[in-house]
């Protein structure tokens, strides 16, 4: 999610210094494949971790929106793949987006000066 907010050149500068370590058989370790996934995240507005970090775990995440457009906060749901398929998890995306919007509203009301500076 956070990489999708960066320009391609910013991502390249960052990722050329970070080893793409394999954690599971599904971990993206090819820079071109990772870049394609980042572009999909940017286009679709959500990210998935389909057993890429931990075997048996699926994660769906969205950014908490900000008036300035860039966010440093996200919200996610995780579930064992034995209980939730990726398709079933994606059915929860609207609820996750509503929760992110509600968090943004709470944050804006609690700290209006922080949101105005973005």
N, C-alpha and C positions, 0 to 999 in steps of 0.2 A: 504494500500500500504506500509506504513512504517513498520507496524508489520511484513509483509511478508519478509522484509529484515533481520529480526532478527532470531536467532536460536530458536528452540522450547523452550529450557531452558531459554533463555533471555525473550521470550514472557511470559512464565509461571511466572517468577519472577516479571515481570511488572504487568501482569493481576491479580495476586493473591491479589494485593493491590488496584485494581480499581473495584468499583462496576459496574456490567453490568446493567445499568438502562434501563428500557423500556421507549422509547419515543413514539413509535407507536405499533400497533399490529404486525408489521413485524420486529421490532427490535430484533436482536439476543441477547438473554440474557443467553443462555446456553454456557458454556465455550467450551464444545466439539463441538457444532455446529459452534461456532466462529472459533475454530481451523481448522475445515474442510474448512470453507470459506477462511481463511487465506492461507491455502495450495493451494486452487484453484487459488487464486489471484497470488500466487508465481508461480504456474505452467503456468497460462494463460497470466500473465503480465498486467492485468488490474483489476480494482475493480469496482463494481456496488453498488449503494445504491438505492434499489428498495423500496422507501417509508419507509426505516428503521429509518430515523431521522425526516423527515417531511412528513406528509401525502400528497399524491398527487404529489410528486416530485421524479423524477428518475435522478440519477447521474452516469456518467461513467468517470473514471479517470485512468490516467497512470502516471508513474514517468517520469521525465525529465532525460534521461540517462546521466551517467558520465563515464569517462574513468576507474575509480576505481570500478565501478559496483554498489556502494551504492549511493543513492540520498536522498537529503533532500528537493527536489522540485517536485511538481506534477502539472498536468494540468487536468482540468475536464470540462465537459459540463453538464449542468442541464436543465431539461425540465419538464413541467407538464405532468403527465401520461395521461391526457386527450388528449394531442397533440402528444406525442411520446411514442410508446410502447417500452419495453425493446429490442425486436428484431430490431426495426427500429433504436434505439439508437446504438445498436451494429454494424449496418451498417456504422456508423460514426467512428468506432474504427480506421481504417487505417488513416483517416484524423487527428484524435487526436494524433496518434503515430507520424505522419509526423510533426505536430505542435510541439510536445515535442522534436523531433530531431532538428528542426529548432531553438527552444529556447536553446537547449544545445549548438548548434554551435554559436549562438549569445553570450551566456555566456562565452564560451571558448575563443572567439575572444576578448571580452571586459575585461575578467579577467583571462588571461592564467595562472598566478601564482596560483590562487585559484584551478583551475582544475588539475594542475600538482601535487599538494600536496595530492590529494586523492589517 
